[in-house]
Amino acid sequence: MRVFILIILGSILLTSCSQVNECENRFDFVSTNDSIPILYLDYSEAPESTLERMNNLYGIDLCDKCDWVEFKSPFEIEGKKGYLKLIADFDSPYCTNCPIAMRLRHYFQILINSNNQILAEGELVTIDSLKTEIRSYLSKVGNNDNFPETFKRVNYSLQWDRKTDSKFIDSVFTSIFSSHTDFVIRKLSEDGVDFCSLENTELTKLKTEYPLRIQISSGKSIEMPSSEQMEEILKE
């Protein structure tokens, strides 16, 4: 009986230690609690319907803003339910009423076709290699004229075909924010800073310095590359 009790106590201690060792900051770094409209993503929805829902959430024609518009979408982050912040572009040239913006925006562009194939920055990649491509991209920020000057200018652009498997799209979203977080953790580690030990105020500041900005379609339709086109890219 005593042995049985010791086994139970040991299991409880191990579970407690595991929970303590989990890095809560990974979740807090990605999930947003900003007071912005909640957009429930429907990956199979027609772009026009998504646009209508976006306008209804703000109660205006978003093209009147001539700017990026923020939403948050329910998403599983680090095994917990949270909210992923998303942005949609309601500026020129999509909104024809907006003046031509005199600014340069950098995008890490990701396209997914109906066969669950990923085109990242013009290269055919897998889920695993997408993570590598993202970390490589971030490592060049501020070090190359063809890349953003600062991490505040980093933007991920994600678009998918309406026939793409929803779980696959979820996995791409996860790859984006996981790779982004991994890079930030490694960057801090190089300076001797333990990401998982940061206080809330420090984490809030970090989210400003390394913002996670994922842009989705604001209602415009684009032609996704077919499997044949993907294969041609792979041959190049």
N, C-alpha and C positions, 0 to 999 in steps of 0.2 A: 504494500500500500504506500509506504514511504517512498519507494522508488518511483512509483507511478506519479505521486505528487511532485517529486523533483523533476520528472520529465515534463510535466505540465508547466511548472514554473519556468523551466529552462526555455520552453517553447515561447512562453509569453515574453520573456526577456529578449529573446532573439528577434521576435516580431517588433517589440518596442524599439530596439536598437536600429532595426531596418527602417522603421518609420522616421526616426530621428535623423538617420543618415541621408534620407531622400532630400534632394535639393529643391525646396519649395520655390526658390527664386526662378527656376526655369519656367515654371507655370506662371508666376507673377510677371515675368519679363514679357511673355507672349500675350497672355490674356489681358483684355482691357476692361476697365470699369468706367470708362468715359460715358457721360450722359449724351449719347448719340442714338439715333433710331436703330432698332433691331431689324435686320434684313434676313429673312429665312431664305436661304439659297435653294433654288429648284434647278438643278443642272439641266433638266430636259425642257425647261420653260423657253418659250419663244422670246427673243431679245426685246420685242415690243412690249410684251407683258411684264418683263422685268423692269423696263423703263417706267411703265405705268405705276408699278408698285413703288418704285423709288420716289417718283413724284408725289404719290399719295402719302408716303411717310413724312415728307417735309411739308406737304400741303401747298406746294408751288410748282411752277415749271422750273426745274433745276437749271435749265439753260440760262435763266435769268441771273444765276450766280456767276457764270463765266469763270468757274474755278473747280478745283477738286472738291468732292463732297464725300463725307465720311459716313460709314455705317459700321455696325458690328453684327457678326453672325454667330449663332451658337455653334460651338465646335469642341471636340474632345482634344484637350491639350495636356500632354504629359499624363495621360490616364485619368484626367479630371474634366468635368464639364466647365467650360469657360466661354469667353467671347473673343473671336478673332476680328481685329479691326481691318476693314476693307475700305478702299477708296475707289471712286468712279470719277472719270474725267468729264466734266460738263463745261468745256472750254472750246475755243477754236482748235481744230477745224470741225469737230463734231457738231458744236452748236454754231450755226451759221450767223446768229445774231451777235456773237462775241467778236471783238476786235482780234486781229492776229496778234498773238502774244509774243512779245520780244523776250523770250527766255528759252533756255536750253534745258531739256529734261532728259535724264539718262534712264534707260529701262533695261532690266535683265528680262528679256522676253521669253515666255514659255507658251507654246501652243500644244494642245493635245487633240489628236484626231479621233475619229469614231472607232479606230482599232486599238485604242490605248497606246498609241505611239507618241513619244514626246520629242518636240523640236525645241531645243533651248539655245538661244543665240545663234540660230541657224544650223545647229548641230543635232544629229539624231542621238539621243541619250536614253539610258535606262533610269529607273528610279534611283539606284545606287550611284550611278555616275552623275546624275543631276546634282546630288549633294556635293560631290567633288567639284563640279563646275561652279556652283554657287560660292563655295569657299575660295576657289581660285579667283573668281571675279572680285570678291570682297578684298582679297589680299592686294589687289592692284589699285584700290581706291586711293586717290591722292598721289599715286606714283606713276601715272600714265595719262597722257593728254586725252586719250580716248575713253577714259573712265571718269566717274564723278570725282570732284575735288575733295569732297568730304562725305562721310557716311550719312549725313543728313540729306544728301541728294540721291541716295540709293533708292531705286524703286523696282519692285518686281511686277511684271505685267503677266497675268495668267488668263488665258482664254481657252475654251474647250468647245468641242462639238456637242450638240444636243444629244447625240447617240452614245457619247462616251460613258463608260461604266462609272457610276457615282462613287463607288468605293475607290476606284483608281484615282479619280479627281481628288478625293479626300487625302489619299496617300501623297499626292503631289503637293497639296497645301501643307501637309505635315512635313514633307521633305524641305520645303522652303523655310518654315519657321524653325525647324530643328537645326538645319545647317546654319542659319543666321545666328541662332543662339550659340551653337558650338563655336562659331568663329569668334563671337564676342567673348566667350569664356576663355578661349585660347589667347586672345589679345590681352585680356586682363592678366592672365597667368604669366605672360611674358614680362609684365610690369610688377609681378609679385603680389597681385591682388586676387583674393579668393572670392570668386563670384558668388558662391553659395553662402558666404558669410556677410554679404552686404545687407545693410539696414534698408528699410523702406525708402527713406529719403535718398539714399545713394542709388537705389535701384530706379527710382523715378528719374533721377538725373541721367542715369545710364540709358534709359529708354528714349530720352531726348537726344542724346549723343549718337545712339545707334538705333534710330527708329525702324520698326518693322512696317514697311509700307507695301502692301499688296494691292495692286490695281486690278479690278475686274471690269468687264464690259459694261458700259453705261447705256446699253440698248442697241448698239450698232452690230450689224451682222458682218462677219468676215468669213472668207472662204478658207477652210482648214485644208492643209496639205493632205492629199490622199496617200494610201499605202504605197502606191507606185512612185509618187513624188518623194516620199520618205526614203524609199529604196534607192532612188537616183541620187539623193543627197548622200546616202551612206557610201555609194560607189565613188563619189568625188574625192 
